[in-house]
Amino acid sequence: MKRITVTVDPDDYAAFDSMARHSNVTASWLIRRSMREFIERHEQDRVISLTLPQTRRANRKDPG
């Protein structure tokens, strides 16, 4: 396994962590599963469209 650090919105993480706990898995497991599903969905794409919806988070500056 490769360990990484990701900075996320606290509200998003809380929702994600709650989903994981209610599914009897860890947040780390759910993140790995989500990454795998994303890769499988886009493995044939050369370019991934990254148009993001406007949200309250869109106005924040990404510190890193």
C-alpha positions in Angstrom: 0.0 0.0 0.0 1.1 3.6 -0.7 0.3 6.1 2.0 -0.8 9.5 0.9 -2.1 12.7 2.6 -5.1 14.5 1.2 -6.6 17.8 2.5 -10.4 17.8 2.3 -13.3 19.9 3.5 -14.2 19.0 7.1 -17.9 18.7 6.2 -17.2 16.4 3.3 -14.9 14.2 5.4 -17.5 14.0 8.2 -20.2 12.9 5.7 -17.8 10.4 4.2 -16.7 9.0 7.6 -20.3 8.7 8.6 -21.1 6.7 5.5 -18.1 4.4 6.1 -19.1 3.8 9.8 -22.7 3.0 8.8 -21.4 0.5 6.3 -19.1 -1.1 8.9 -15.9 -0.2 7.0 -13.1 2.4 7.6 -12.9 5.7 5.8 -9.6 4.5 4.4 -11.2 1.4 2.9 -14.0 3.5 1.4 -11.5 6.0 -0.1 -9.5 3.1 -1.7 -12.8 1.6 -3.1 -13.9 5.0 -4.4 -10.5 5.5 -6.1 -10.7 2.0 -7.7 -14.2 2.7 -9.0 -13.1 6.0 -10.5 -10.1 4.4 -12.2 -12.3 1.7 -13.6 -14.9 4.2 -14.8 -12.3 6.3 -16.6 -9.5 3.9 -17.5 -10.1 4.4 -21.2 -10.2 8.2 -21.0 -7.2 10.1 -22.1 -8.5 13.3 -20.6 -10.9 13.6 -17.7 -13.4 16.4 -17.7 -13.0 18.3 -14.4 -15.8 20.8 -14.6 -16.8 21.3 -11.0 -20.2 22.6 -9.9 -20.2 26.0 -8.2 -20.5 25.4 -4.4 -19.7 27.3 -1.3 -16.3 25.5 -1.4 -15.5 26.8 -4.8 -15.0 30.3 -3.4 -12.3 29.0 -1.0 -8.6 29.1 -2.0 -7.0 25.7 -2.1 -4.0 26.0 0.2 -2.2 23.0 -1.3 
